[in-house]
């Protein structure tokens, strides 16, 4: 034992440190949720599928020719793959969706915007250029909020399940 340091004081100091660490981590988690940032693209893509089609890969064709669970337009699909647009109705679309998600993040970042769930969802719905210019229709803001809520809920469920499994 070091001179001048009482063992009870060390325990109290350690307890204070641990409580502070827990509060800090909780605060970071809360800030993460409040700023709508995700560490997992799967949560975002799940939310897009839910809002677009109720998570149905073989959903009916949209009014403007959109296909699949993500309701891809042909030009967006061909921007990320040379695979037939018919595959938009299959799980292959997950690969294209992930590429599109990263492409949106890159475009927003290059425009000096911090990507958030809501900005990425808005770009998914009305285009990156509209988001960068701040010309987001009200309907897209509602869409982005629904995606945000579903993605955060999905992330929370996923993390709770992970915690339960690892206990």
C-alpha positions in Angstrom: 0.0 0.0 0.0 1.3 3.5 -0.9 1.9 5.9 1.9 -0.9 8.4 2.4 -3.6 6.5 0.5 -6.3 4.9 2.6 -7.8 1.6 1.2 -11.4 2.8 1.9 -10.6 6.0 -0.1 -9.5 3.9 -3.0 -12.7 1.9 -3.0 -14.8 5.0 -2.9 -12.7 6.5 -5.7 -13.1 3.4 -7.8 -16.8 3.3 -7.2 -17.1 7.0 -8.3 -15.0 6.2 -11.4 -17.2 3.3 -12.4 -20.4 5.2 -11.8 -19.0 8.1 -13.9 -18.0 5.7 -16.7 -21.5 4.1 -16.8 -23.1 7.6 -16.9 -20.7 8.6 -19.7 -21.4 5.5 -21.8 -25.2 6.0 -21.2 -24.9 9.6 -22.3 -23.0 8.7 -25.4 -25.7 6.1 -26.3 -28.4 8.6 -25.7 -26.6 11.2 -27.8 -26.2 8.7 -30.5 -29.9 8.0 -30.6 -30.8 11.7 -30.4 -28.5 12.6 -33.3 -29.9 9.6 -35.2 -26.6 8.1 -36.1 -26.3 4.4 -36.7 -23.4 2.0 -36.4 -25.3 -0.6 -38.3 -26.5 -0.1 -41.9 -28.7 -3.2 -41.4 -30.9 -1.2 -39.0 -31.4 1.5 -41.6 -32.0 -0.9 -44.5 -34.5 -2.8 -42.4 -36.4 0.4 -41.8 -36.4 1.3 -45.5 -37.8 -2.1 -46.4 -40.5 -1.7 -43.7 -41.6 1.8 -44.8 -41.4 1.0 -48.5 -43.1 -2.4 -48.7 -43.6 -3.9 -45.2 -40.3 -5.8 -45.8 -41.7 -7.6 -48.8 -39.1 -8.5 -51.5 -41.8 -9.4 -54.0 -43.9 -6.2 -53.5 -46.0 -4.9 -56.3 -44.4 -2.6 -58.8 -44.6 1.1 -57.7 -46.4 3.7 -59.6 -43.2 4.9 -61.3 -41.8 1.4 -62.0 -40.1 0.9 -58.6 -39.3 -2.7 -57.8 -38.6 -4.9 -54.8 -38.4 -4.4 -51.0 -36.5 -1.1 -51.4 -38.6 0.1 -54.3 -35.6 0.8 -56.5 -36.0 2.8 -59.7 -34.2 1.3 -62.7 -31.7 4.2 -62.9 -30.7 3.9 -59.2 -30.4 0.1 -59.6 -28.1 0.4 -62.7 -26.0 3.0 -60.9 -24.8 0.3 -58.5 -25.0 -2.9 -60.5 -25.1 -4.4 -64.0 -27.3 -7.3 -62.7 -30.8 -7.5 -64.3 -33.3 -5.1 -62.7 -35.5 -8.2 -62.3 -33.3 -9.1 -59.3 -34.6 -6.1 -57.5 -37.3 -8.5 -56.2 -34.8 -10.8 -54.6 -32.4 -10.7 -51.7 -29.7 -9.6 -54.1 -31.3 -6.2 -53.7 -29.7 -6.0 -50.2 -26.3 -5.8 -51.8 -27.5 -2.9 -54.1 -29.2 -1.2 -51.2 -26.0 -1.3 -49.1 -24.1 0.2 -52.0 -26.7 2.9 -52.4 -26.7 3.6 -48.7 -22.9 4.1 -48.7 -23.1 6.2 -51.9 -25.6 8.5 -50.2 -23.4 8.9 -47.2 -20.4 9.7 -49.4 -22.4 12.3 -51.3 -23.6 13.9 -48.1 -20.2 13.9 -46.6 -18.6 15.4 -49.7 -21.2 18.2 -49.4 -20.0 18.8 -45.8 -23.2 17.4 -44.3 -23.1 15.1 -41.3 -25.0 12.0 -42.4 -27.9 11.0 -40.1 -30.6 8.5 -40.4 -33.1 11.2 -41.4 -30.8 12.8 -44.0 -30.0 9.4 -45.5 -33.6 8.4 -45.6 -34.7 11.7 -47.1 -32.0 11.3 -49.8 -33.2 7.8 -50.4 -36.7 9.1 -50.9 -36.3 12.4 -52.8 -32.7 12.4 -53.9 -29.4 13.5 -52.5 -29.4 16.8 -54.4 -32.7 17.9 -52.8 -31.3 17.1 -49.3 -28.0 19.0 -50.0 -30.0 22.0 -51.3 -32.4 21.8 -48.4 -35.4 21.3 -50.7 -37.0 18.4 -48.9 -40.8 18.0 -49.4 -42.9 17.7 -46.3 -43.9 14.1 -47.3 -40.2 13.2 -47.4 -39.7 14.6 -43.9 -42.5 12.4 -42.7 -41.0 9.4 -44.5 -37.5 10.1 -43.0 -39.0 10.4 -39.5 -40.7 7.0 -39.9 -37.4 5.5 -41.1 -35.5 7.1 -38.3 -38.0 5.7 -35.6 -38.0 2.2 -37.1 -34.2 2.1 -37.5 -33.6 3.2 -33.9 -36.2 0.7 -32.6 -34.6 -2.1 -34.7 -31.2 -1.1 -33.3 -32.4 -1.1 -29.8 -34.1 -4.5 -30.2 -30.9 -5.9 -31.8 -28.7 -4.6 -29.0 -31.1 -5.8 -26.3 -31.1 -9.2 -27.9 -27.3 -9.2 -28.1 -27.1 -8.2 -24.5 -29.5 -11.0 -23.4 -27.6 -13.6 -25.3 -24.2 -12.5 -23.8 -25.4 -12.4 -20.2 
